[in-house]
Amino acid sequence: MEIIGRKKLEKLKRKNLGNVSLCNAIDKLFKQLETKNWNNPLELVKDRPDADNVHSDGFYFFNLSVHRTMVLIEFEEGEATIVWCGTHDEYVQTFNNNKKTIEKWLRENGLIN
C-alpha cells in the first residue's frame, strides 16, 4: 500500500526521539501500511484493534503507544493517506472527541463532500 503524507508522522517521530515506545509504534504502523492491503474494516480492526472508524468514507483514527498519539488515515484503493496526527490533547482540542466534529473538519478541509 502506498503511504501519502508520511512526512507528518516522520516529523512527529523526530520530535519525540526519546520516546522509544512511540517511535516503535510509528515504525510498526508504517510497516503494516506498507505490507497490508486492508480491503475491509474487519481485517483492519483485527490487525489494529486501536483503529477507530470515524467516517464511512474510510477514515480511521489510530491510537499509538502510551503517548496517546492520534493518527487520522484515509484508506482508498491501495493508498493510505495520513491526514492528521497529534497528541491526544491536540485531538480533543481539534475534534472534541466527537464524530460530528470530525466530519465537519473533514468537510472544511476538502476531504469529503
N, C-alpha and C positions, 0 to 999 in steps of 0.2 A: 504494500500500500504506500502511496506517495504521501509524504507529510508536508503540508503547506503551513507556513507560519512557525516553523521550527525555531526560528531565532528568538521568539518570545520566551520559550522555555529554556533555551540555552542561556539567555540573559539572566533569567531567574536563577539558574544553576550557578553562573559565575558570581552573582551577588551573594550566594549562600554556600560557598565552597566549604566552609567549616561545618555545615550541616550534612554530614555523610549520609544519613538516612534519606534526606530529601534528594540529594544528588543521585543516590542509588535508585530511588523511586522514579525519578525523571528518566534515568537510563533504561530502567525496566519498561516504562511506558513507551519510550522511543522504540525499543526492540520489539515490543508487541505490535506497535503500529506498523512497523516495517515488515513483520513476518506474518501477521494475522490478516485475514481478509474477512472481517466480520460482516456477514451478509444479513444477519438478522439479530435483533436485540437480545434474544435468548443466549446466543453464542457469546456475545459481548459481555453480558452480565455474568455468565458462567466463568469466563476468564478474568473479568474485572468486577468483583462484587461492589467495588466503590463507585461504579458508574451509575449515574442517575439520569434517566431520560427526562429532559426538561422541556422539550418541544418535539412535536410529531414529525417535523422536517429533518430529524436526525441529529439533533443537538443533545450532547451529553456533558454533564459535569463529572469530573473525576476528583476524588479527594486523595491527594498524595501525602503519605507519611504523616508523622505526628505534627509536622509543620502546618497541617491543615491547608495546604495549597490547593486551590480550586482551579481546575483547567476546564474551559469550555471548548469542546471539539465538535465539529460538524462532520458527519460521515456521509460521503456521497460518491458513488461509482468509483471505487478504488482509491479515493482520496480521503485523507483525514486533515481537516483544516483546524489549526489551533487558533481560536478566535479571541480568547481572553484567558489570562492567568493572573493569579494574585493570591494573597493570603486570605484566610477565612474572614478576617475582619474587613478586608477590601471587598470581598464577595458580599458580605452583609451590607456594607455601605452602598455598593453599586446596585445590588439586586434585591435588597431587603428580604433575602431568603424566601422569595415569593415567585412562583412560576409566571404570574401575570406581569410582574415587573421584568422578569427575564424576557418574556415575549415582547414587551414594549421596547426594551433595549435592543433586541434583535431587529425589530422593525425600524427603529430610529437609526440603526447602523446599516440599513440596507441589506440585511441578511435574510429577511423574509418579507413577504408582501402583506 
